[in-house]
Amino acid sequence: MDFQFSPAEEQFRADLRAFLARHLPADWSDRSFIEAADSEDRKALAQEMTRLLAQKEWLALAWPKQYGGLDAGHLMQLIFNEETAYRAMPGGGGAGVTSVGPALMLFGNQEQKDTYLPRIAGGEDTWSLLYTEPGSGSDLASIQTRAVRDGDEYVINGQKIWIAGAQDANLGWVAARTDPTGPKHKGLSTIIVPMDSAGVTVKPVTTMAGERTLSEVYLDNVRVPAENLVGQENRGWYQVAASLDFERSGVGAYANGRRNVEKLIDIAKEERESIGRNPRVRYELADRWLELDVGFNIAYRIPWLQSQGMAPNHEASVSKLYGSELSQRIANTGIELLGLTGQLAPGSPGAPLRGALVRAYLNAVSSTIASGTSEIQRNVIAQRGLGMPRG
Ligand SMILES: Cc1cc2nc3c(=O)[nH]c(=O)nc-3n(C[C@H](O)[C@H](O)[C@H](O)COP(=O)(O)OP(=O)(O)OC[C@H]3O[C@@H](n4cnc5c(N)ncnc54)[C@H](O)[C@@H]3O)c2cc1C
């Protein structure tokens, strides 16, 4: 890999940093550690940042101009993802930009593209991906939610779980079974479901960090127009696989990690005697710093491959696996560094840093499950990267 950012890319990074410095609250770098993911303040800030980014046409900057992007390319998108994650910016394009839009560009008809893409790039719609079910996570092809054609409509019944952002989304990208007779990969379809449709019930789930960011979604005789089918009926599996493929570099995990490690280094410097001179802490922090450098190189390689016209495959699994496991090691280092009081929850009297690190620690747990578990990533790397047979 012969990698360096072009002057135009460096300029974009500088412009974006200035934009974030101007629009994020001055105390955000500290507050972002303790503000719960589902707090009203964070949601309001997310809405405002999304609006401002859409105004600058940065929300979907890698998309073609005709759909509201800037044709900016994969490396600009990487810079955007890195800088916004480093500053813990709430808001942005979410699943609409990363998954739904690119899938619509590939599989949607012209009317769907004209209807939905400008609204995503303009920050007007918020999408949720409704794939996982109580019995179908890693084995996504086994989805049981049914969509039955009834005249000009589909009638959808089923249950989804662990759906990120469902409580705030106005549109759902639902994977459902349209043909229960054939092989399980061949009977799925993807259908657009307005979340305010009659029969959609969203029940937020409280995570171990005490946040209501994920939901169960019940679909009970939900009727949507047949034209909400995206692409061909029963080809949904391939479309879901392609839309999952758009979440690529994973640079956000490393940018987040760098922010967290920098915070730990500041603490170690402030508490020189009790923490900073402790050899174990020093070695742990040095290791995490080094691992972050490795991680950034792994992440940068992915858009670089794309910029050379190559399609990354197992490389994205390498980045997801390493980044999510590293985020847990960083969180563990933080908790160890603060000692027993580091485990006190935000708001507890005596919680160091107002419980900031415990929130990062609890949230890191699910990172090795979301978007495909570590075992699944290792299987992909073994099969597609190392050429090993199926396990
Ligand atoms: C924070 C978070 C956000 C999420 N957001 C969404 C979302 O927005 N939309 C959505 O649809 N879903 C979402 N999910 C669900 C997520 O995609 C699934 O949880 C994940 O794919 C794992 O599926 P599962 O929970 O059913 O676990 P299972 O698939 O039941 O896995 C259980 C265990 O078995 C292991 N395992 C399973 N199969 C294999 C295998 N073949 N080889 C080796 N080990 C295996 C797994 O690695 C895991 O350890 C989210 C999950 C989390 C935690």
The ligand as an SDF file (V2000), in Angstrom:
LIG
                    3D

 53 58  0  0  0  0  0  0  0  0999 V2000
  -25.2680   -2.7320   19.4940 C   0  0  0  0  0  0  0  0  0  0  0  0
  -25.9880   -3.5930   18.4870 C   0  0  0  0  0  0  0  0  0  0  0  0
  -26.6150   -2.9840   17.4140 C   0  0  0  0  0  0  0  0  0  0  0  0
  -27.3300   -3.7820   16.4900 C   0  0  0  0  0  0  0  0  0  0  0  0
  -27.9990   -3.1540   15.4750 N   0  0  0  0  0  0  0  0  0  0  0  0
  -28.7700   -3.8980   14.6460 C   0  0  0  0  0  0  0  0  0  0  0  0
  -29.5900   -3.2530   13.6580 C   0  0  0  0  0  0  0  0  0  0  0  0
  -29.6440   -2.0370   13.5680 O   0  0  0  0  0  0  0  0  0  0  0  0
  -30.3610   -4.0460   12.8420 N   0  0  0  0  0  0  0  0  0  0  0  0
  -30.3340   -5.3980   12.9270 C   0  0  0  0  0  0  0  0  0  0  0  0
  -31.0470   -6.0450   12.1590 O   0  0  0  0  0  0  0  0  0  0  0  0
  -29.5800   -6.0410   13.8670 N   0  0  0  0  0  0  0  0  0  0  0  0
  -28.7980   -5.3140   14.7230 C   0  0  0  0  0  0  0  0  0  0  0  0
  -28.0490   -5.9450   15.7010 N   0  0  0  0  0  0  0  0  0  0  0  0
  -28.0730   -7.3880   15.8000 C   0  0  0  0  0  0  0  0  0  0  0  0
  -26.7600   -8.0530   15.4170 C   0  0  0  0  0  0  0  0  0  0  0  0
  -26.5420   -7.9810   14.0210 O   0  0  0  0  0  0  0  0  0  0  0  0
  -26.7890   -9.4980   15.9270 C   0  0  0  0  0  0  0  0  0  0  0  0
  -26.8730   -9.4470   17.3280 O   0  0  0  0  0  0  0  0  0  0  0  0
  -25.5620  -10.2850   15.5190 C   0  0  0  0  0  0  0  0  0  0  0  0
  -25.5380  -10.5040   14.1290 O   0  0  0  0  0  0  0  0  0  0  0  0
  -25.4860  -11.6480   16.2460 C   0  0  0  0  0  0  0  0  0  0  0  0
  -26.6880  -12.3230   16.1320 O   0  0  0  0  0  0  0  0  0  0  0  0
  -27.3990  -12.9480   17.4420 P   0  0  0  0  0  0  0  0  0  0  0  0
  -27.4930  -11.8690   18.4540 O   0  0  0  0  0  0  0  0  0  0  0  0
  -28.6700  -13.5870   16.9850 O   0  0  0  0  0  0  0  0  0  0  0  0
  -26.4080  -14.0220   17.9830 O   0  0  0  0  0  0  0  0  0  0  0  0
  -26.2310  -15.5180   17.4220 P   0  0  0  0  0  0  0  0  0  0  0  0
  -26.1300  -15.4820   15.9410 O   0  0  0  0  0  0  0  0  0  0  0  0
  -27.2910  -16.3680   18.0200 O   0  0  0  0  0  0  0  0  0  0  0  0
  -24.8330  -15.9050   18.0250 O   0  0  0  0  0  0  0  0  0  0  0  0
  -24.6510  -16.3910   19.3680 C   0  0  0  0  0  0  0  0  0  0  0  0
  -23.2140  -16.8090   19.5060 C   0  0  0  0  0  0  0  0  0  0  0  0
  -22.9340  -17.9000   18.6000 O   0  0  0  0  0  0  0  0  0  0  0  0
  -21.8460  -17.5770   17.7590 C   0  0  0  0  0  0  0  0  0  0  0  0
  -22.0550  -18.1360   16.4170 N   0  0  0  0  0  0  0  0  0  0  0  0
  -23.1840  -18.0760   15.6900 C   0  0  0  0  0  0  0  0  0  0  0  0
  -23.0030  -18.6640   14.4870 N   0  0  0  0  0  0  0  0  0  0  0  0
  -21.7210  -19.0910   14.4690 C   0  0  0  0  0  0  0  0  0  0  0  0
  -20.9300  -19.7750   13.4960 C   0  0  0  0  0  0  0  0  0  0  0  0
  -21.4180  -20.1260   12.2950 N   0  0  0  0  0  0  0  0  0  0  0  0
  -19.6400  -20.0550   13.8180 N   0  0  0  0  0  0  0  0  0  0  0  0
  -19.1140  -19.7070   15.0280 C   0  0  0  0  0  0  0  0  0  0  0  0
  -19.8370  -19.0610   15.9830 N   0  0  0  0  0  0  0  0  0  0  0  0
  -21.1090  -18.7580   15.7060 C   0  0  0  0  0  0  0  0  0  0  0  0
  -21.8400  -16.0600   17.6980 C   0  0  0  0  0  0  0  0  0  0  0  0
  -20.5590  -15.5710   17.3460 O   0  0  0  0  0  0  0  0  0  0  0  0
  -22.2280  -15.6950   19.1200 C   0  0  0  0  0  0  0  0  0  0  0  0
  -21.1240  -15.7550   19.9640 O   0  0  0  0  0  0  0  0  0  0  0  0
  -27.3320   -5.1780   16.6340 C   0  0  0  0  0  0  0  0  0  0  0  0
  -26.6750   -5.7800   17.7140 C   0  0  0  0  0  0  0  0  0  0  0  0
  -26.0160   -4.9970   18.6420 C   0  0  0  0  0  0  0  0  0  0  0  0
  -25.3410   -5.6600   19.8020 C   0  0  0  0  0  0  0  0  0  0  0  0
  1  2  1  0
  2  3  1  0
  2 52  2  0
  3  4  2  0
  4  5  1  0
  4 50  1  0
  5  6  2  0
  6  7  1  0
  6 13  1  0
  7  8  2  0
  7  9  1  0
  9 10  1  0
 10 11  2  0
 10 12  1  0
 12 13  2  0
 13 14  1  0
 14 15  1  0
 14 50  1  0
 15 16  1  0
 16 17  1  0
 16 18  1  0
 18 19  1  0
 18 20  1  0
 20 21  1  0
 20 22  1  0
 22 23  1  0
 23 24  1  0
 24 25  2  0
 24 26  1  0
 24 27  1  0
 27 28  1  0
 28 29  2  0
 28 30  1  0
 28 31  1  0
 31 32  1  0
 32 33  1  0
 33 34  1  0
 33 48  1  0
 34 35  1  0
 35 36  1  0
 35 46  1  0
 36 37  1  0
 36 45  1  0
 37 38  2  0
 38 39  1  0
 39 40  1  0
 39 45  2  0
 40 41  1  0
 40 42  2  0
 42 43  1  0
 43 44  2  0
 44 45  1  0
 46 47  1  0
 46 48  1  0
 48 49  1  0
 50 51  2  0
 51 52  1  0
 52 53  1  0
M  END
$$$$
